[in-house]
Amino acid sequence: MTTTLKTMAPLQPDEDAARMYHQRSAQLRAASPTEAAAELAEISTSVRRDILTTIQSAGMGHVGGDLSVTDLLVTALWGTLRMHPSEPDHPERDRFVLSKGHCAAALYSTLASCGFFPRARLSEFMAPLSPLNGHPARLKVPGVETNTGPLGHGFPVATGIALGARLRGQTWRTIVVLGDGEIQEGSNWEAAMTAAHYELADLTAVVDRNRLQQGARTEDTKSLEPLDAKWASFGWEVRVIDGHDHEAIKQAYAPSTTGRPVAVIANTVKGKGVSFMEDRVEWHHKVPTDEQVRLALEELNR
């Protein structure tokens, strides 16, 4: 006898949370830089708490990279891009791609905070047949523009998305976030060369520069420095920032000033916000115990 397994239906927007997002996001964007940064920091802390409990529930995940990339995701979705959580396929939306797709828990927690789907569904992360797979799935999760997971794929797709806007005469912006270990993949540099050739000024590539990858430091695995000079040599406008300074991140996400695509090298800390995880290579994919989650949440609640 054959048993047919059926996956859960695609997630649907949380209308109440989406309305709250539009109100709060509009207020945030109209606030002074200092006030906006404080609001973004508060949202980021909430997202970090959700990341920890999401991974705790699943017993799987990539908590270190999730925590390092959180501020970059929150500032993009809450403070920069035109997002429509209640209409995730809105034709005039800006596009966001998480190329380092293994950090799906950070993306899901941020999307849920905006109302793309109910926050309660985070408890289904990596459950059998769940839409919230270990890597983002475009057809299952609202707000996901393309499936990512294999490193070096998301950035080329984002380049194609930006080129598509050009060909259609559209004005949407595209922000893509890459891991620093990920850019050791050659396909990223093909995309960088292509974006510069077509002068895709509405494309911003953000490198989560936490200097750690699976098993080792990036510079011990394959040296990336001088990273800013590499991007500049490929024809990009380069901005180097503190990737946990929300005001600096928001400024770095401003449109291109040169007519070239923008590369943001965001210096971050793996495991940011949890002292015993920070800058520790083992937290690339180590799962915290219940006690460690309790201690981490205590730190984030201070």
Buried (B, 14 or more C-beta within 10 A) or exposed (E): EEEEEEEBEEBEBBEEBBEBBBEBBEEBEEBEEEEBBBBBBEBBBBBBBBBBBBBBBBEEBBBBBBBBBBBBBBBBBBBBBEBBBBEBEEEEBBBBBBBBBBBBBBBBBBBBBBBBBBBEBBBBBBEEEBBBBBBBBEEBBBBBBBBBBBBBBBBBBBBBBBBEBBEEEEEBBBBBBBBBBBBBBEBBBBBBBBBBEBBBBBBBBBBBBBBBBBEEBBEEBEEBEEBBEBBBEBBBBBBBBBBBBBBBBBBBBEEBEEEBBBBBBBBBBBBBBBEEBBBBBEBBBBBBEEEBBEBBBEEBEE
